[in-house]
Amino acid sequence: MRSLIAVSPIILMSLGSIAVLIGGLWIRSQLFQVGLSLATILASLLIYLQLAGQGSQDLFSGMLAFDPFAMFFSFFMLVVLGVAIVFSARSKEILKDRSSEYYSLLLALGTGLILMASSNHFLMIYLALETVSILSYCLAGFHRERDASVEASLKYVVYGSLASAIMIFGLSLLFGSTGQFTLTGLRAYFAHTPPDQIPAILWISVLLTFAGIGYKVSAAPMHMWTPDVYEGAPTPVSAVLSVAPKAAGLALLIRFFVVGFTYPIEGETVLALSKDPSALGFHLVGPFNWPQFLMISSIFTMFMGNLAALAQTSVKRILAYSSISHAGYMLIGVTTQTGAGISAILYYLVIYCFMNIGAFWVASKVEDTLGADHLRQFRGLARHRPFWAIAMAIFLFSLVGLPPLAGFVGKYYLFMAAIAREMYGLVIFASINSVISLYYYAKIVRAMFLDQSEVPFPEGRTPFDSISSKVSVACLAVPCVALGLYWEPLYNLVQHALEFLPKA
Amino acid sequence: MQNILSLMIFVPIVGAIAMQFLPKGKEGMAKWIAAAFTAIPLLLSIQLISSFNFNTAEMQFVEKASWISSLNVEYHLGVDGLSILMVLLTSLLSFLGVFASWNITKMVKGYYTMYLLLHVGMMGVFCSLDFFLFYVFYEVMLLPMYFLVGIWGGEKKEYAAIKFFLYTLAGSVFLLIGIIALYMYSRGPDGAGVPTFNILQLAKMDWSQYTINIFGHQLPFDKTVWWLIFVGFAVKVPIVPLHTWLPWAHVQAPTAVSVILAGVLLKIGTYGMLRINWTILPEATQSMSSFLVVLGIINIIYGAFCAMAQKDLKKLVAYSSVSHMGYCILGMAAAIKAGAGPSAQAAMNGAILQMFNHGLSAAMMFMLVGVLYDRLHHRYLVTEDGRLGFGGIAQKAPWVTAAWTVAIFASLGLPGLNGFVSEALVFLGAFPIYKTATVVASLGIVLTGAYLLWMAQRVFLGPFTALEKDPKTGSLVPAHEVAEPTLREWVVIAPLGLLCLIVGVIPQPFLNFMKVSVNHLLSLYN
C-alpha cells in the first residue's frame, strides 16, 4: 500500500496519457488536450509535494527507490514536461490532427523518466530506459511527412537498440558474477566481499552498462545520434530530448555508480566542501580504473561536442552539439566522486533546463516564421524582434557560463567540486572548452545583433508575436539571470536531494 | 554617505533601465540620460576623493553584506590608495565618453544601455574586495564591450569584437581556476576553517606550504596559482605576446569605446595584478620579478617599434598603449625586487601614477583621433598608394593641433606634463635595482619620442596636403577645410588636457593618495 501511494503520481500520469489519447478521439480541440495534460502534470506535482519529506524508502521490495534524490528528479521531469507542453502548444511543427497522440506520448515519456531516476533494480533500470527510448523514437519521428524527422527516428532506433542491447548484456554479467539484482544489494556485496574475490569480469559489465547509460546522456563516443535526431525531430521534441532523457540518464548514472559501487572514505574530506557528506571512493573492479575512464570520457565528450559545433550552420545542430559538450561538463561532477560534484550536477541540470529549452524555443520560432533554423535566418533578428534576440542572447551567454548569468554558477560549482579533488587537469580542459564554446554561441549572437537580415522578414503578425510564447520565454530567461545573482534557495534544495548519499 | 560605493556602481543601471522607457522618436534623449547617470558617479567620486583619508592603508568606505552564505560570498566593497585614482579615472572617462559618442545615431538606446552596463562592471572591479564579486564584475564588462565594438565599430568590427571576447574569456577562465584554488585552500592546512573569498583575508595567509598536482606533477601552490591569475590579467594589460587583440579592438571600436578601452580596461589588468598577485601571493611575485622586468621591457620596446611601423593613426595610438603599459609592469616588478627603500617606493608610485597618466593621455589621443576622423573620415597616416593621409593640419586647424600637441607631449614624457613624472619615477626607482634593464628600457623613451614626433610631423607640419574620404565614392580626395573643435569636443578634450598639465606640475597631491597604501604593499616584501 505504501508503495502504491508513493507511485501514485506515476499511475496518474499513465492514466492521464490514456485519457488524452482516448479523449482526443472525440474532442479535437487542442485546448482540451493541452489542458488535460497540464492538469495531470500539476496533479502529480501536488501529490509529490504531499509526499515530500518522508525520507528514503524502498518500494516494491527494492524495485524502486523513493528518496529525496528521486523526488528531485521527479519534480524536475514534471516541470520540464510542463514547459514542453506549453512549448508544443504554440509550435507549428506539432501537427494539429495528431496532437492527442503527441501529448499522450509526452505524458507516457514522463512516467518512463521518473522511473528511470528512481529505479534500483537492474530489470527496472532496463525497463525504464527502454520506455524512455521507445517513446523518444516515436516523438522524434512525429513529423512523419518530413524526411528528416523519419530519418532522425530511424537513426535513433538503430543506435538506441544497439545501446540497450549492450547495456542489458552488461547488467546480465553484473548479475551473473555477483548474484545481486539491486543496487543496494550490490553495495552490500562489495561491503562483504574481500577485494581479491571480486570477479574481474565485472569491469566489462561496468563498461557495457556505462555504454547504455552514456547513450542516453549522449556522452562520447555514444553521442553520434544526437545532432541528427535533434535536427530532424520537431523542435519542441528536440528541446525535451536534450534535457529530460539526459537528466534521467545522469540520475541513473549517479545512482548506479554512487549507490552500487562506492564506499565512503574517511579522512579524504580535506578539500571537500563543508556541507559535503563526505568523499566517496569507487570500488575498482578488475584491472579497469574506471573513475579515470569517466574522466577521459568527460574530456572527450566536451571536446567532441564543442569542436564539432564550430563548423555547424544550423542552429538546432549547434545546440545539439552544445548539449553533447554540456553532458561532458556534467560528467565532471560524477568523476569527482563527491557529494559536492553530484550537487553541482543537479544544480547545473536545473539551470541547463532553463537555458537550453529557451534556446530551442527561440530557434523554433525562427523556424516557424522563416522556414529554417540556419544562421542565415537569425541574421538581423535583433532589429525585427528585439525581445526574442535578447532572450536568445541571455540563453546563449548563460550556456557559455558568463557571469552574472546562471550558467556561470553551474559551471562554478562543477569546477569547484573538481578542484576540491585536485583535478586541475580536468578543470583546465573544461575551461578551454568554455572558451571554444563561446565562439559558436557568439556566432549566433553575431548573426542576430551584428549582421543585416538576408531573408525577407514577413510583414504583419508572425509566430513571434504570440503573447503566451513571449511570457513563457520570459519565464525561462528571468531565472537565467536571477539564479545568477542569487541562488541560495536552489542550492539548499539541491543539498536536500543529496540525502540519499550513503553515509560514512 | 553610507553607501557611496554602491551608489557609484549601480546608479548607471537606473539610467539604463530608465532609457528603455523612452517613447519612440525620442531616442535622442538617451544621451542626456547617459550623461546624467554618468555625471552622478563622477560627482560621487569627487566627493570620495575629497573625503579620502591619506594616512591609512586600511580600506575606506567599506560596505559589507552577506550574499551567498553557503559559499561565504560577500558583497564587500572598499577603496584604498591603489584603487582610488582608478575610480576617479573610470568615472571621469565614462562621463567624457558620453560626449565623445554624441553623434552616434545607430540604435542610440542600445548603445547607451551597453555603455552604462560597462560602467557598472568597471567601477565594480575597482571597488570589490570579495574575489567572487570581483570576478563577476570583471566578466560583466565583457558583454557590453562585445556589443559596443561589434555593433558600433568600424569596418572589421565583428572580427575585432570576437577576438577581444575570446582572448579575455580565455584569460579569465584561468583567473577563475586560480580564484577557486585560493578559495579552497583558504581553509588552512587541515581543511577545517571556513573558506573565504575575502581579498583582505586571503592576503594574510601563507600559501607557500601547499603543493598542487597538475597532470601528475607536484608544483608549488603559490607559483602555479600566481601563473593562472597572472595570465588572466596579462591578457587585459596586455602583455606581449597576449596583446594581439588590442590593435583590433582599439582601432575598430567607436571613439568613446576606444577611450574607455585604453583609459580604463587596460588598467584593470595592472590593477588586478597589484590587488591579487602582488598582495595575495608576494613570495611568488618576488621570485618572478626579473622575469616581469623582461616582460615590461619587451612591452616597451616592442610596442614602440610596432607603433613606429603603423600606417594607421589609430593603430599607432593603440600600440603606444602597449608600450606605455610596459612602464607600469617595469615599475611594479622592480619595486618588489627591492622591497623596502626609497627606490622601491618611487618605482611603485611611478607605476601606479603611470596607470592614471596613461589613462588621461591615451584617452585624449583616442579622442583626438576621433576628432580627425569625424572631419576627414579616414585614419591613414600613409595611404595605400604611399601618399600622406594627413599633412599640414596645423595650417588649417591650429587648435586641433594644439590639443594634439599636449597629448603627444604628455605621452612622450615632456617635463611639465604628466607622463614625465610617472616615467621619471619609474626609472629613478628601477635604476638602482635593475641597472642594465632600466638602461635598455629607457631606449623606449627615445623610441616613443621618435614615433610620436614623426607622426606629428607627418600629420600637422608642412604644407596642407590632407586627404579626405569622399563619403559617396569612398576614394581619397584632397581636403579643403579642417574645422576647429566644437564646444562638445572641447568638453571632452579640455578636462583631460588640463589634468595632464596639473599632474605634470603638481604631482604630489596625486601621489599622496597612494603613498601609504604603497608602503603597506611593499611591507609585504621585506
Interface residues (C-beta under 8 A of the other chain):
Chain A: T269 V270 L271 S274 K275 F397 V400 L402 P403 P404 F408 Y412 F415 M416 I419 A420 E422 Y424 G425 V427 I428 S431 I432 S434 V435 L438 Y439 A442 R446 F449 L450 D451 Y486 W487 E488 Y491 N492 Q495
Chain B: W67 I68 S69 S70 Y135 V136 E139 V140 L142 L143 Y146 F147 G150 I151 K157 E158 A161 I162 F165 L166 L169 A170 V173 F174 L176 I177 I180 A181 Y183 M184 Y185 D190 G191 V194 P195 I212 N213 I214 F215
